[in-house]
Amino acid sequence: MTTVNAQESRQGSYRAGTIAMTVLGVLFVILRFLARWKKSLKPGLDDYMILAALLPFITLVVLFLTITDYGMGLRSEILPRENIIMITKLLMAFECFYITTIAVTKISILFMYCRIFPTKEIRIASMILGGISLAWATAIIFVSIFQCTPIARAWDKEILGTCIDLKASFIGNAVPKILIDILILSLPVRVVWRLHASLAHRLVIFTSIYRFTTLFDFNPAEITWTLGKACTWSVVESSTGIISACMPTLRPLLMISFKFSSQSGTRRTRTTDVENSKGYELDNSAHRPADEPRNKIKTHLEVSQVDDASGDEVPLNSIRVQRDVIWQESSRDSF
């Protein structure tokens, strides 16, 4: 193989970015299940779905690293024909596993919405968006496999037949995905934007949009040089989606971290469940001088806490203070 100038190779950056994002994605899934174990909670459907998303994600990463070994990130003219054919074959599988990872991650997030916000509206909206996501994924996988007639023409252009415009297909496929991401983030907009997932999910949308822009650089005649960046960002987007789905479930681990980092003497936060509200009465009459009129004031503090059984988001505490003046008496002798 011809010696390649370092400036004409992008393989190093592709490998580094892919490996880094893979480690982060896997780490967050491990932390998610560790948090569930810490709270003695059984995994839910959303947990199983994110675990299912991890399988095609790892396959996606292995495929891209293999594609890179065959020459992705190098100029096509320096690669033998058999390498180009193998890269094109693997890219078809790469697209299918990428779409599967994205779709399963979306389903996991929607299941999490249904668990955290068990309302009829959220449930119906999640089912609709889940159905749209599955339909989108099925359509894209179908197009990826049958982009050429016969199918083998997709990787061997010497075979007679026809193919769709691959660049237009990539761009057209990305637009619905971005719109679905925006709809999922906006579903319970007033509450979800308070979740730890809101920032990460917005990063998912950013990576989707940025990946979309990289598709305009794709040139089918120079596939190994112009498509590598979009493939790398496909891995980044998949990993960011998994991280976004896991972040709201990490509260138990965050609470442990806060506990160890807090200094002695700071106010302690009670994290145990409170089933019933508790009231406290304070009498301030004992703190007044003896020669002043004394008002006996009853201060009633009622503290209630949202059920924390899910172990996910920080519950919102409610404190109600009620002060009632009961009587007034004078300490001076009356004449």
Buried (B, 14 or more C-beta within 10 A) or exposed (E): EEEBEEEEBBBEEBBEBBEEBBEBBBEBBEBBBEBBEBBEBEBBBBBEBBBBBBEBBBBBBBBBBBBBEBBBBBBBEBBEEEBBBBBBBBBBBBBBBBBBBBBBBBBBBBBBBBBBBEEEEBBEBBEEBBEBBBEBBEEBBEBBBEBBEEBEBBBBBEEEEEBBEBBEBBBBBBEBBBEBBBBBBEBBEEBBBEBBBBEBBBBBBEBBEBBBEBBEBBEEEEBBBBBBBBBBBBBBBBBBBBBBBBBBBBBBBEBEEEEEEEEEEEEEEEBEEBEEEEEEEEEEBEEEEEEEEBEBBBEEBEBBBBEBEBBBBBBEEEEEEEEEEEEEEEEEEEE
